[in-house]
Amino acid sequence: MAKKKTTKRKAVSKMSGDASKRGTQTKTQSQITGLAESVIKHIDAKRNPTISVPTRTLSNVSFNKRKGIIEMGDATAERPFFDLGNARRFMQTMLMSSELLKLQEQHKTTSIRDMFYRCKHTVEGTKEETFTDQDESDPVIEDLEVTLKTLREELRIFANPDGTMVGPMTIRDSGDEIDLSRMGSGGWAVPSIVEPDVVQLVKSNAKFILLVEKAAIWGRFNEDRFWEKHKCMLITGRGQPPRGVRRLCFRMVNELKLPLYVLVDNDPWGYYIYSVVKQGSINLAFESARMAVPQARFIGMSSYDAAEFDIAPNLTLRLNDKDIARAKEIMHYPWFADRRWQREIKHMLKLGVKLELEALSNKDFSFIADAYVPQKLKKRKWLD
Amino acid sequence: MAKKKTTKRKAVSKMSGDASKRGTQTKTQSQITGLAESVIKHIDAKRNPTISVPTRTLSNVSFNKRKGIIEMGDATAERPFFDLGNARRFMQTMLMSSELLKLQEQHKTTSIRDMFYRCKHTVEGTKEETFTDQDESDPVIEDLEVTLKTLREELRIFANPDGTMVGPMTIRDSGDEIDLSRMGSGGWAVPSIVEPDVVQLVKSNAKFILLVEKAAIWGRFNEDRFWEKHKCMLITGRGQPPRGVRRLCFRMVNELKLPLYVLVDNDPWGYYIYSVVKQGSINLAFESARMAVPQARFIGMSSYDAAEFDIAPNLTLRLNDKDIARAKEIMHYPWFADRRWQREIKHMLKLGVKLELEALSNKDFSFIADAYVPQKLKKRKWLD
């Protein structure tokens, strides 16, 4: 593959990280082979081959108040080969890591579903399946992520690439230079893997990032060219932003020092989406350090907005039992302990209603882009 | 808005269709005002103001074998104002059409959720709500689509914009020229509205279109630069393709005379996805003529592929009861009456298994892009 290079092929190899082609290993390759070598050492020493896997449970997660992110603790579980309860998982982990190494060597990326099929076979001479279904292979990939201390993206495994971005920025994606201010009504589809070897931020005139919960609202801001008037990157992750969108926001915030504003519905799910962007999530705690954006600002909607923006009571929706339970749960998360957040959530519960971004359209189709957000920005009305 | 023009503003007005700004009405505006005028005529003639709405039920749908698409029949329902059972819906329809007219006049696009909030208010002097929830407003929009014989896109209402495309083609989207062969790993996000006034197909070197069911498989083909080697447009709609993706395929097939190949899992849902692309769907029958692509070819996966491509039996998945019921239902659709389709579906039922695209990865990560599809194309192994 390295021989017959065209400009575009160069792009692909650029995307894939060239190191292995020069005979050296990438960091991730070394991490995978390192794991294998440690197991071989156990064998050479006639010890029970064992892997230590960091524990991915709530008990091993804590909120680092100083850093403002959710972190994983140090607890690990031993997974010895000569142990009836662990032998299968041990072998699965070895098999999966060997396939992940091939993915590295071939400079390819793939899905967790693909990895399941890739690893599934009948063990020779037996009727035993390596993996019966994907519920078995997904946790093995997660084990490897934490054991190797790699991001899933570095393992070259992609997730659902569900996001779109436009704005005054030029990026390079897999060698293609893309002017994000000329992406029409559609936008650039944010890939799942946006690591620096794939996506480079080439040039930016953006002053901030606006992360919008809903694709339809993103469309409103794009059609109104909000990003041009306000010099901002306009991005959506359609609900809970997928990893690619979170990681790209992280990179723009950290590499370009841009403030990040998050715009969600006023309901417990909106608060939660914001909190995952800001502090990380409990079940992906080990990735917070490279995904979470503690500087993120919650620009709306707030439970005070209905009064502030004179939104008619019949445009709000009654909180249902699930909403109320969820709000109370969220109130007790240490990352919502701040007085202003307690006030915000209690006020929503007191009003007993939630408020959707679309409710602003009752005033005018573009009220949200022409008045609501600009006013919030100007008056510095956000929570962080 | 027309006064202070910049290049980009020109783009926006281009996107929005300029006609109304010159004092003339767009086709859609005339259709909406035409409906209002017909009601006014009833009033002037002291008749009961009435709207005739084409019936959107299975009984009013048929398969046009010659054209190869599902069509809506001529049955209509009368909706008189002076009628207790119809007055509310009549008024809702009038209110919605007046708001849709504003959308036209403002050259904006929006979502059905937005339209709900836009139209929701308390009727003055009463406690009556115009719309209580979106379940009431969505059918009114559908009524108007069929009554006015417009596409939803022409009403400037967008759906979920869930699709991505790359390939050897330059398009213009809202005035921005976009080279789809330089879109990196992410791709161009296909907008929901791809009508000719928004998206123009400027230049194409594509020889065919490959529509892939799954985003992850699309990623595989893009990473392997399949579209470059085979000169094709590579598009995904992530499961059942949304309207924008279907309409864009329709336009590429009809304007550029490109063959369209559909690549889905081998299961009843895959067959169904293909059939919607090809013949249209029952509940959107009135749009088939501008959305369905009767020329579409089913390139796989076929129930014969496991044997053909030597896929191990443990990589197939047993059909569950729902799959079997769905397959039997599909077999009786007139558009699957063809002998070869009957054979295909019966064979899947006989084997009792389904087969996912990812199963091909068991051979090699790129087997699907390097061998499977190229071989199918070369041997002309498809169903249509």
Interface residues (C-beta under 8 A of the other chain):
Chain A: K8 V12 M15 K102 L103 Q106 K108 T109 T110 S111 R113 D114 F116 Y117 R118 K120 H121 T122 E129 F158 N160 P161 T164 I171 R172 D173 S174 G175 D176 E177 I178 R182 M183 G184 S185 G186 G187 W188 A189 V190 P191 S192 I193 V198 V199 A215 A216 G219 R220 E223 R225 E228 A312 N314 L315 E356 E358 A359 L360 S361 N362 F365 S366
Chain B: K8 V12 M15 K102 L103 Q106 K108 T109 T110 S111 R113 D114 F116 Y117 R118 K120 H121 T122 E129 F158 N160 P161 T164 I171 R172 D173 S174 G175 D176 E177 I178 R182 M183 G184 S185 G186 G187 W188 A189 V190 P191 S192 I193 V198 V199 A215 A216 G219 R220 E223 R225 E228 A312 N314 L315 E356 E358 A359 L360 S361 N362 F365 S366
